[in-house]
């Protein structure tokens, strides 16, 4: 995780993670489908994972990507 620049992950989240932007961000639509129990088609699950990976990587980078400090 330390090798991936934070700026690259943010850019991925803002482009791939949200695209297509209209009528609403795609990941938001898939999250609503998941919450409603409508995420049943394989293509929707794949699409959810595809658009969700940048967000997961960004979260992991922010949580665990810091270099350890000497203590």
N, C-alpha and C positions, 0 to 999 in steps of 0.2 A: 504494500500500500504506500510505502514511503517513496517509491519510484514514480508514482502517478502524480503529476502536478495538480494541485487543488483547482487551478484555473481551468484545466481540461475537464475535470469532473463537473464543475459548475456549467461550463459550456455545453457538455453533453446533456445535463439535466434540462437546461433551457431550450435545447433544440430537440434532440431525440426523446427526451423524457416528457416533453409537453406536446410535441407535434402529433397530429395536426391541431392547430390552435382553435379552429372554429368548427362547430358552434361552441365547443368547450374543449379544454385540454384532454387529450386522449386518455392519459393515465387517470384523470379524475373520473371520466366515464367508466373506466374499468373498475375503479375502486367502488363506485356506486353500484355497479353490477355485482361485484363481490359481496358487498354488504346486503344487497337484496336477494342474494342466492341465485342470481341469474347468470353467473359466470360458469356456464356448463359446456359450451362448445369448445373443442380443442383449439380452434383458431383463436378464440377469445382468450383462453388461458395463455397460449403462446404470445399473443399480442400484449397481454398484461405483463408477462415476464420480460418481454423485449423492451417495453417502455419503462419498466420498473427497475431494471438493472442499474442504470445510471444513478438513480436515487439511492439504491442500496449501497453502491460503491461510495457515493458521497457521504452517506451516514457512517459507513465503516471508516472512511478516511478521517472524518471529524472525531469519531470516538476513539479509534485505535491508531491513527496514523501519526500521532505525535511521537517525536523521538523521546526516548527515556531520559530523564534528568538524573544527574548524579546527586545523591542524596545525603 
